[in-house]
Structure formats: structure tokens, C-alpha cells
């Protein structure tokens, strides 16, 4: 270590203090025996890579390498491990992170940072039962953390190990934690001719929520509402769809930099009468503001398909296929029943041509799923594996959300555990272009829905591309979305009663691909003339419902 002169060490110290990270990293990398550096310099280098605003995935991986190395040399010091967690998540090293933390957790079962790392890693990898377990432990240790609670509650939908009444009780327990103060009451003192209607979302961009919202905004033919958007999306993330939506709203409010209290005060200033939450327990929600109350009438719709269990969420938008009359007590909100379906998709521009000759082109029957890989539950894996193991069919998978080698590797391991020949499965990366994404449906004969968390956007897309969707009955709003879509199309034969029936139907369709092609040939026209894409009729019913609620409140 004679190379490490005092001048060199002083230079490294100065560069670090001045936050000149790129120069600092180059200086350290030029030292001979770079990987054999003293621990303190390895730490400085790793921290620099972690903090450098110019760092990319490979830089975070280098940082993670050194943090892990430092921790393993002295496991009594957890600081390098905490840093390893942070950069591993940035570097998409979820498998490596999970494997290390599973071992460390045995000695540190109440460490919040280790539990958070395990929760995030397992959620990303689609290990939902484990993710929920860790999030629950995290919530128990931090009972006033809204973020940990919402992660826990949201994760339950992916595997539904709890019954709806158990889930609702957890939600009500969450609603007892502290919340901001609000001057807003669940009371409208004076009725107005023009009702101030607000929509809150962190997803006013190219996102499923916007695809369903786009043709609904400002489509009240009786002009009874003034429309305000409350966007929790940082302006740096605005895109072409954001700009399209902005033109539709009467007012656009960026609240991404506001506290919950400031958001509430803004709603008061804007005199919002009805506020619709499009996020629920999903990322970047403002659930604490809604818990406190932002508007006299608060409604949950679209972005989260389950009860929130909070006292101040007054209504939830659903349909008769999603929440049965005898199940209303399992939802804390009053139910706004839409006449046919609970939402409608905006018709995609430039729909690709439909290819129905899949079996002829591929010389084999092909199943497909373009849903978020996190929705592929352990039960889904078992049934899909049984289908693949008992047919000559293949399966195409493309995630609608994430591209990640660890996620695919973990998914492959689950199929291998069910003795599936991986040559039967093709994995594709997510594509940004909507038309290219839709063209993927031309690669297979039949879409297999995930359960108990079915697709929604992907189901609408599949139908528009002439590919029916085999879905399964559920036990609550969230798990019945595919069922409602198929019922609105008259495709009851594509709704399985249970896992055994799902397998049986998949084999029937596999053996009768001509029947699938015949149904598919009319499916787009059928969808376009159905309630699924009838934005005009849906808007009429939707705004009439809101007006009725307002006038009777």
C-alpha cells in the first residue's frame, strides 16, 4: 500500500467532501491492486457510486459488490449491509439481495431495514406470500407507518390467502393510526349548479389508469361538473398522455411537492365537492389525506379494485358481477353499481390487424399471458404447469410492467419446480410502443388469465386482438374483474369455476383450436359494440350517478 501517499489520500478526501464523485471514482480506480484496497477506501468508493447522480445500473452493481464484500468481512457492522440493500434495489439485484438477507434475517428478525429489503425484493420477484408476511411484520413493528401498512394491504390482493372479511379488518385496523387534521366535513351546506369534481392520481401518464380515464374526462353532456386533476406525478415524468389529459381537465394541480395537509388545504381552496381517488393503496397514494378527508364526498374508482376499509372513503364504483348484493358488508364503502361494467377502455389508436392462424404458422397451439409477472401466483404456476405438462402446447409470457433478468430467472425456477420443460415457454421483454405491444397477441391462440389477481387492461387488449381470455371466478371485487369483462361479452364459457375447471377448459380449447379461431374472428367487432368500449354511454351513466349522490347527500 505504498502507493497510497498522503497527497493521494488528501485528494480523495477533498473530492469526497466536494461531492466530485466521478473524479473520485476515477482516482480510486487508477490505484494499483484496486480490489485489494483498505476497507475505508472501498467504502468511500462504494458510497460514491451510490450517491453519484451520473451512476447507471452497472455502477450500482459495482457499489453493491463492495458493500457486500465489506459486510461479509465483518457481519457485526450492519451499515454496509444497509447500503447494500439500497444499491441492490437500484441495480435490480433482487435475487442476490434476497438470498443474503434471508440468512442475515435469522439473526436480526426485528431489524426494520432488513425487513424492508426482504419485503421489496420478494414483492418484485413475485414471491407474494413471503412479501406479505414480511410487510405484515414490518407493519407490526412500525404500527404508525402508513407506507408499510399500504404495502402490506395492497400485497394481499396478489395471493388472497385471507378472506375478504379478514382483509377488511386489517384495513380498519390501519385506519386507526394517526392522520392529518382536516377542516372538511362529510356535509354539503349549499347545493350548486356546477359541481366541483376532482380526480386524484399519481398515474396521469402512459399507464392503465389513464387508458381507462381518457375518454371519460369532461364528457358530462349536461355540463354539471367542473373537472380538476390533482396529479401526484412529478412534472419530470410527464409524457404525451399527460399532456393529452391536461387539455381535458378544466384545472390541473401538481401536488407532487405538497404535504398531505397542503393537499387538503388546496382541495378546500378549490371548493372540491366530490373527489375521486384513482390510487387506493398503490404506489404514491395519498391515503392519509383521504383518511383525514379532502372533500365532502370521496369515491374510490379504477386504480385499486378492493375496499380501503377507511371510514372517510364514502363510495366505491363497481358492478353487479364484482360485488354481490349479500356481500356489501365486506366493503366499508357504499357501492355505486354501474349498469353493466365498472369501467371502459379508451379505444387504442392504430389497432394492428388480427392474426388468427396461429396454430398453422407455429404448427402448435400456443397459450399466452402479457400480464404483470407479479400477478403470476404460485397457484397460477401450478395450473399453467399442469397444462404444459399434459399438452404439446407452448406458452408465451411478456410482462406488462417490468423487464428484469432476476424476475424471469425466479419465474423459471418456479416452473422447473413443477417439472416443466422450459423450452415450452418463451419470455419477451416489455415494449414501450403500444402498437408493438398489441401485436404480441398475434403470437398465440388463447390468453390465460392470472389468478386470484386477474388482468384488466391486458384482458381488454386481448379481446380487441381477437383472443378470448380464460379467467377464473373470484371471491371479491379484485379477483372477479376478468369474470365481469367476460360476462359483459357473453363469454361465460371462458370463466372457470376453480383450478380444476380452469385446467379442464384449457385442455378443451387446446383440442378445439378451430373453435377459438371462430370466436376470435368476431371478437373485436363484438368488443367495440359492447359496454367494454362504450365511453359515451358509460360517461352518461357515471355522471348521472355522481349527480344523484351529490343532490341526495
DAMO-V855476 format. One record per pair of residues at least 6 apart in sequence whose ideal C-beta (glycine too) atoms are under 7 Angstrom apart, sorted by the first residue. I is the first residue (numbers start at 0). J is the second residue. D is the distance in Angstrom with one decimal. If there is no record, write none. Layout:
((I/J/D) (I/J/D))
This chain:
((0/37/6.9) (2/30/6.0) (2/31/5.6) (10/26/6.5) (11/23/6.4) (11/26/6.1) (11/27/6.7) (11/43/6.6) (14/22/5.4) (14/23/4.0) (14/26/6.6) (15/23/5.8) (15/43/5.8) (15/47/6.9) (20/47/4.4) (20/50/6.1) (20/51/3.7) (21/51/6.4) (21/53/6.0) (23/47/5.1) (24/44/6.5) (24/47/5.4) (24/48/6.6) (27/40/6.3) (27/44/4.8) (30/36/6.5) (38/69/5.8) (41/65/4.8) (41/68/7.0) (41/69/5.9) (42/69/6.0) (44/65/6.2) (45/62/4.6) (45/65/3.9) (45/66/5.0) (45/82/6.8) (48/54/5.7) (48/58/4.8) (48/59/6.7) (48/61/5.5) (48/62/3.6) (49/62/4.8) (49/82/6.3) (49/85/6.7) (49/86/5.0) (51/58/6.7) (56/90/5.6) (56/91/6.8) (59/86/4.7) (59/89/4.5) (59/90/3.7) (60/90/4.6) (60/92/6.7) (62/86/4.5) (63/83/5.7) (63/86/4.6) (63/87/4.9) (63/90/5.5) (63/92/5.8) (66/79/4.7) (66/82/4.7) (66/83/3.8) (66/86/6.5) (67/83/5.2) (67/99/6.9) (69/79/4.2) (70/79/4.1) (70/80/4.5) (70/83/6.1) (80/103/6.6) (81/112/5.0) (84/96/6.5) (84/112/6.3) (84/116/3.9) (87/95/6.5) (87/96/4.0) (88/96/7.0) (88/119/6.0) (91/403/5.2) (91/405/6.3) (92/405/7.0) (93/120/4.6) (93/123/5.0) (93/124/5.3) (93/405/4.6) (94/124/6.9) (94/405/4.5) (94/408/6.5) (94/409/6.3) (96/116/6.2) (96/120/4.9) (97/117/6.7) (97/120/4.1) (97/121/6.3) (97/124/6.6) (100/113/5.7) (100/116/5.2) (100/117/5.0) (100/120/6.9) (103/113/6.1) (104/113/5.6) (104/117/6.2) (107/113/5.3) (109/140/6.1) (111/137/6.7) (111/140/6.2) (111/141/6.6) (114/133/5.5) (114/136/5.8) (114/137/4.6) (115/137/6.2) (117/133/4.6) (118/130/5.7) (118/133/4.1) (118/134/4.8) (118/137/5.9) (118/150/6.7) (121/129/4.5) (121/130/4.0) (121/133/6.4) (122/130/4.0) (122/154/6.3) (123/406/6.7) (124/405/6.6) (124/406/6.1) (124/409/4.6) (125/372/5.6) (125/373/4.7) (125/375/6.1) (125/406/6.7) (125/409/6.6) (125/410/6.6) (127/154/6.1) (127/157/4.0) (127/158/4.5) (127/376/6.4) (128/158/5.3) (128/160/6.4) (128/377/6.9) (130/154/5.3) (131/151/6.5) (131/154/4.5) (131/155/5.9) (131/158/6.9) (134/147/6.5) (134/150/4.9) (134/151/3.7) (134/154/5.6) (135/151/5.3) (137/147/4.7) (138/144/6.8) (138/147/4.7) (138/148/5.2) (138/151/4.8) (141/147/5.2) (142/176/6.5) (143/176/4.9) (143/177/5.8) (145/176/6.9) (145/286/6.3) (145/287/5.3) (148/173/4.4) (149/280/4.3) (149/284/6.2) (149/286/5.9) (152/169/6.1) (152/170/6.0) (152/173/6.5) (152/280/5.2) (153/280/3.9) (153/281/6.4) (155/161/5.7) (155/166/5.6) (156/305/6.0) (156/452/5.5) (156/477/4.9) (157/373/6.3) (157/374/6.5) (157/376/6.4) (157/452/5.1) (158/376/5.3) (158/451/6.9) (159/451/4.1) (159/478/6.1) (163/329/4.4) (163/474/6.5) (163/475/4.6) (164/329/5.8) (167/306/5.9) (167/308/5.0) (167/329/5.9) (167/331/6.6) (170/306/6.5) (170/307/6.1) (170/308/2.3) (170/309/6.8) (171/308/4.9) (174/290/6.3) (174/308/6.2) (174/309/4.4) (174/310/5.9) (178/287/5.2) (178/290/4.5) (178/291/4.8) (179/259/4.9) (179/260/5.0) (179/263/6.4) (179/287/6.0) (179/288/6.7) (179/291/4.4) (180/291/6.7) (181/263/5.1) (181/291/3.9) (181/292/4.7) (182/267/6.3) (183/263/6.9) (183/267/6.3) (183/292/4.5) (183/293/6.2) (183/294/6.3) (183/295/6.6) (184/295/6.7) (185/292/6.9) (185/295/5.9) (186/295/6.0) (187/272/6.5) (187/295/4.9) (187/552/5.4) (190/550/6.8) (193/223/6.8) (193/225/5.4) (194/223/5.8) (194/224/5.1) (194/272/5.0) (194/273/6.5) (194/549/5.5) (195/225/5.3) (195/227/6.6) (195/269/6.4) (195/270/5.4) (195/271/5.0) (195/272/4.8) (196/224/4.3) (196/225/6.7) (196/226/5.7) (196/272/6.9) (196/273/5.0) (196/545/6.9) (197/227/4.6) (197/229/5.7) (197/266/6.7) (197/271/4.4) (197/274/4.3) (197/275/6.8) (197/294/6.6) (198/228/5.6) (198/229/6.9) (198/275/5.0) (198/277/6.1) (199/229/4.4) (199/274/6.3) (199/275/6.9) (199/276/5.4) (199/277/6.2) (199/278/6.7) (199/285/6.3) (200/208/5.8) (200/230/6.7) (200/231/6.8) (200/277/4.0) (200/278/5.9) (200/302/6.5) (201/231/3.9) (201/232/5.4) (201/278/5.8) (201/282/6.7) (201/283/3.5) (202/208/4.4) (202/209/6.4) (202/232/6.8) (202/302/6.7) (203/209/6.1) (203/228/6.4) (203/230/4.9) (203/232/5.5) (203/241/5.4) (203/244/5.3) (204/232/6.0) (204/236/6.3) (204/237/6.8) (204/238/5.0) (204/240/5.7) (204/241/5.1) (205/238/5.5) (205/240/4.9) (207/455/6.9) (207/456/4.2) (208/277/5.4) (208/301/5.8) (208/302/4.9) (209/240/5.2) (209/244/6.3) (210/344/6.0) (210/345/5.6) (210/456/6.2) (211/301/5.8) (211/342/4.8) (211/343/6.7) (211/344/5.8) (211/345/6.9) (212/301/6.8) (213/244/6.7) (213/345/4.2) (214/345/4.3) (214/534/3.8) (215/534/6.2) (215/537/6.9) (215/538/5.4) (215/541/6.7) (216/226/6.0) (216/244/6.8) (216/247/4.2) (216/248/6.3) (217/226/5.2) (217/247/5.0) (217/248/7.0) (218/534/6.9) (218/538/3.9) (219/538/6.9) (219/542/4.2) (220/539/6.6) (223/542/6.9) (223/546/5.6) (224/542/6.6) (225/249/5.1) (226/248/4.9) (226/249/4.9) (227/248/6.4) (227/249/6.5) (227/250/4.2) (227/252/6.4) (227/269/5.9) (227/271/6.7) (228/244/6.9) (228/248/4.4) (228/250/7.0) (228/251/5.0) (228/252/6.6) (229/252/5.1) (229/254/5.3) (230/251/6.7) (230/252/6.8) (230/253/5.4) (230/254/6.6) (230/255/6.9) (231/254/5.7) (231/255/5.3) (231/283/5.3) (231/285/6.3) (232/255/6.2) (233/255/4.7) (234/253/6.1) (245/251/5.0) (252/265/6.3) (254/262/5.1) (254/265/6.6) (257/265/6.8) (259/285/6.2) (259/287/4.9) (259/288/4.2) (262/285/6.0) (262/288/4.9) (262/293/6.8) (263/288/5.5) (263/291/6.1) (263/293/5.3) (266/274/6.4) (266/293/4.2) (266/294/5.7) (271/293/6.7) (271/294/4.4) (272/294/6.4) (272/295/6.1) (272/296/6.4) (272/549/6.4) (273/294/6.1) (273/296/4.4) (273/298/6.5) (273/545/6.1) (273/549/6.4) (274/293/5.1) (274/294/3.7) (274/297/5.4) (275/298/4.8) (275/300/5.4) (276/289/5.6) (276/297/6.6) (276/299/5.1) (277/300/6.4) (277/301/5.1) (277/302/4.2) (278/284/4.3) (278/302/4.8) (278/303/6.4) (279/299/6.0) (279/302/5.7) (279/303/2.3) (279/307/5.9) (280/286/6.6) (280/303/5.8) (280/307/6.9) (281/302/5.8) (281/303/5.7) (289/297/5.8) (289/309/6.9) (289/311/6.4) (289/312/6.1) (290/309/5.2) (290/311/5.8) (292/311/4.7) (295/552/6.9) (296/313/5.7) (296/548/6.3) (296/549/6.7) (296/552/6.0) (297/311/6.1) (297/312/5.4) (297/313/5.2) (298/313/6.6) (298/314/4.4) (298/316/6.6) (299/307/6.0) (299/312/5.4) (299/315/4.6) (299/332/6.2) (300/316/4.1) (301/342/5.8) (304/476/5.1) (304/477/4.4) (304/480/6.0) (305/475/6.4) (305/476/5.3) (305/477/4.7) (306/315/6.5) (306/330/4.1) (306/331/5.4) (306/332/6.1) (307/331/7.0) (308/331/4.8) (309/331/6.7) (312/331/6.9) (312/332/5.3) (313/332/6.3) (313/333/6.4) (314/332/5.3) (314/333/5.0) (314/335/5.1) (314/548/6.8) (315/330/6.1) (315/332/4.0) (315/334/6.1) (315/335/6.9) (316/335/4.8) (316/337/6.5) (316/341/5.6) (317/334/5.5) (317/336/6.3) (317/341/5.2) (317/476/5.9) (318/336/6.1) (318/337/4.9) (318/339/6.6) (318/340/5.4) (318/341/4.6) (318/483/5.8) (319/336/5.9) (320/479/6.2) (320/482/5.9) (320/483/3.7) (320/486/5.2) (321/341/6.2) (321/476/4.6) (321/479/5.0) (321/483/5.5) (322/330/6.3) (322/334/5.6) (322/476/5.6) (327/334/6.0) (335/544/5.4) (337/540/6.2) (338/540/5.6) (339/487/5.8) (339/530/3.9) (340/483/6.0) (340/487/4.9) (340/530/4.9) (340/531/6.4) (341/483/6.9) (343/530/7.0) (343/531/6.2) (343/532/5.9) (343/533/6.2) (343/534/5.2) (343/537/4.4) (344/459/4.3) (344/531/6.4) (344/532/5.8) (345/534/6.7) (346/532/5.5) (347/433/6.0) (347/437/6.6) (349/434/5.2) (350/437/6.8) (350/463/6.4) (351/434/5.8) (351/437/5.3) (351/438/4.8) (353/441/6.9) (353/464/5.8) (353/465/4.0) (353/523/6.4) (354/441/3.9) (355/465/6.0) (355/516/4.6) (355/519/5.1) (355/520/6.0) (357/365/5.7) (357/443/6.0) (357/444/4.7) (358/364/5.5) (358/444/6.3) (358/512/4.9) (363/391/5.9) (363/392/6.4) (363/393/6.1) (364/392/4.5) (364/444/5.5) (364/509/5.1) (364/512/5.4) (365/392/6.4) (365/393/5.3) (365/395/6.1) (365/442/6.7) (365/443/4.0) (365/444/5.5) (366/392/5.8) (366/394/4.9) (366/443/6.0) (366/445/5.6) (366/447/5.0) (367/394/6.9) (367/395/4.1) (367/442/6.4) (367/443/3.3) (367/446/5.7) (368/396/5.7) (368/446/6.3) (368/447/5.1) (368/449/6.6) (369/397/4.9) (369/399/5.7) (369/439/6.0) (369/457/5.1) (370/399/5.9) (370/449/5.1) (370/454/4.3) (370/457/4.9) (371/398/5.9) (371/399/5.1) (371/400/4.5) (372/398/4.4) (372/401/6.6) (372/406/5.5) (372/410/6.1) (374/449/4.0) (374/452/4.6) (375/410/6.6) (375/449/5.6) (376/449/6.7) (376/450/6.8) (376/451/6.7) (376/452/7.0) (378/450/6.6) (378/498/6.5) (379/449/5.2) (379/450/5.8) (380/413/4.9) (380/414/6.5) (380/417/6.4) (381/417/6.3) (382/498/5.2) (382/501/5.5) (382/502/5.6) (383/394/6.6) (383/447/6.3) (384/414/6.0) (384/417/3.4) (384/419/4.8) (385/502/5.5) (386/392/7.0) (386/502/6.1) (386/505/4.8) (387/394/6.1) (387/419/5.2) (387/423/5.1) (388/418/6.4) (388/419/6.2) (390/506/6.7) (390/509/5.2) (392/509/5.6) (393/423/4.7) (393/424/6.9) (393/425/6.8) (394/423/6.3) (394/424/4.9) (395/425/5.0) (395/427/6.9) (395/442/5.4) (395/443/5.1) (396/424/6.4) (396/426/5.3) (397/427/4.0) (397/429/6.6) (397/439/5.7) (398/429/5.5) (399/429/6.7) (399/457/5.9) (400/429/6.8) (401/429/6.9) (402/428/4.6) (402/429/5.0) (407/426/5.2) (411/421/5.9) (414/421/6.4) (414/424/6.4) (415/421/6.8) (427/439/6.8) (430/436/5.1) (437/460/6.1) (437/464/5.8) (440/460/6.8) (440/461/5.7) (440/464/3.6) (440/466/5.1) (441/464/6.8) (443/466/6.9) (444/512/5.6) (444/515/5.4) (445/466/6.3) (445/467/6.4) (445/469/6.3) (445/508/5.5) (445/515/5.6) (446/461/4.3) (446/466/5.1) (446/468/4.3) (446/469/7.0) (447/469/5.6) (447/505/7.0) (448/454/5.8) (448/458/6.7) (448/468/5.2) (448/469/6.0) (448/470/3.9) (448/471/6.8) (448/481/4.8) (450/471/4.5) (450/478/6.8) (451/473/5.7) (451/478/4.2) (452/477/6.5) (452/478/6.9) (453/470/5.5) (453/478/6.7) (453/480/5.1) (453/481/3.6) (454/481/6.7) (455/480/5.1) (458/468/4.9) (458/481/5.6) (458/484/5.1) (459/484/6.9) (459/531/6.3) (461/468/5.2) (462/468/6.8) (462/488/6.7) (462/522/5.6) (462/526/4.7) (463/523/5.5) (463/526/5.6) (465/519/3.8) (465/520/6.7) (465/522/4.8) (465/523/5.6) (466/519/6.0) (467/490/5.9) (467/493/5.2) (467/515/6.7) (467/518/5.6) (467/519/6.6) (467/522/6.4) (468/481/6.3) (468/485/6.8) (468/493/6.3) (469/493/5.3) (469/495/6.6) (469/501/6.7) (469/504/5.9) (469/505/6.0) (469/508/6.9) (470/481/3.1) (470/482/6.0) (470/485/6.0) (470/493/6.5) (470/494/5.8) (471/495/4.6) (471/501/5.3) (472/479/7.0) (472/482/5.6) (472/494/6.1) (472/495/6.9) (472/496/5.8) (473/479/4.1) (473/482/6.4) (482/494/5.4) (484/531/6.7) (485/491/6.7) (485/493/5.3) (485/494/5.3) (487/529/6.0) (487/530/5.2) (487/531/5.9) (488/525/6.3) (488/526/6.6) (488/529/5.8) (488/531/6.9) (495/501/3.7) (495/504/5.4) (508/515/5.6) (526/532/6.1))
